Amino acid sequence: MKTDLFFYTGTGNSLWTARALARHIECDGIYPVSGMENKVIESRADAVGIIFPVHIWGLPRRIISFTQSLVPDPSAYVFAVAVNAGQVAATLLQLQKLMHARGLTLASGFDIVMPSNYIPWGGPGSPDERARRFNAAREKISKIADVVSNRKIMPVERGPLWQNILFSQFYKLSFRRVPAMDKSFYSDEKCDSCGICEMICPCGNISLKEGRPVWLRHCEQCLACIQWCPKEAIQFGKRTYRFERYHHPEIKLNDMIAISRKER
């Protein structure tokens, strides 16, 4: 019983989740979603997992594109893990409906709570809070592995009704605006033209011009650029310089660069 895991990551939470899950199940491979645009993605595995971050209380654009291109084995068990900072809302319901429209079934869907990487709204929390979330995530992944290994059919996890209604509406209103939200990014005087932001952007949305990053208006708001900058030279608006940067401590810059090279 083999499993393919597909992940989308910016600051490493989803990659770490995929790797942790792979250690508990019989996994054929772990594959980055970025770079698969406009391709038919075929999987002959017995089970297919989609692991991704929640963006503004819904599916990232690249996960929507991936789902529309995925062609699993008709008998495959398809499941999803939505990584979030505490408000999964109706994200997995959205994915379930998207798959249903293509004649596919989402057999189960889970939310994993991790430290927040959305620095425009604040930092990742205290070290103690982060440790609690990591420990809870490990326990949850063990339970997910049991469900997946036994191919159990379960309702997808969701937030409270008020959250699903309110935040889903906010997601719909903001979705078309996301690509241009990168207008609030800029690099300050600490930028040393290292080019890391350009290398790790999963959307290919950054180009160096005269040694400084320029954002190209097809942003996903994954925040990889600001969180991985070794000089903390990238800012978003006027508040981010106050907050601690975050990427998953077990995911290294070389991991992200390797993913980027695969994508290109």
VENJO-V984269 format. One record per run of one state. SS is the DSSP state (alpha for helix, beta for strand, coil for the rest). FROM is the first residue (numbers start at 0). LEN is the number of residues. Records with the same first field share a line. If there is no record, write none. Layout:
SS=FROM-LEN  FROM-LEN
//
This chain:
coil=0-2  7-5  22-4  32-8  43-3  54-4  59-1  72-4  84-6  101-6  113-5  121-5  149-11  187-8  200-5  209-2  215-8  228-5  236-3  242-10  263-1
beta=2-5  26-6  40-3  46-8  58-1  69-3  76-8  107-6  184-3  205-4  211-4  233-3
alpha=12-10  60-9  90-11  118-3  126-23  160-24  195-5  223-5  239-3  252-11
//
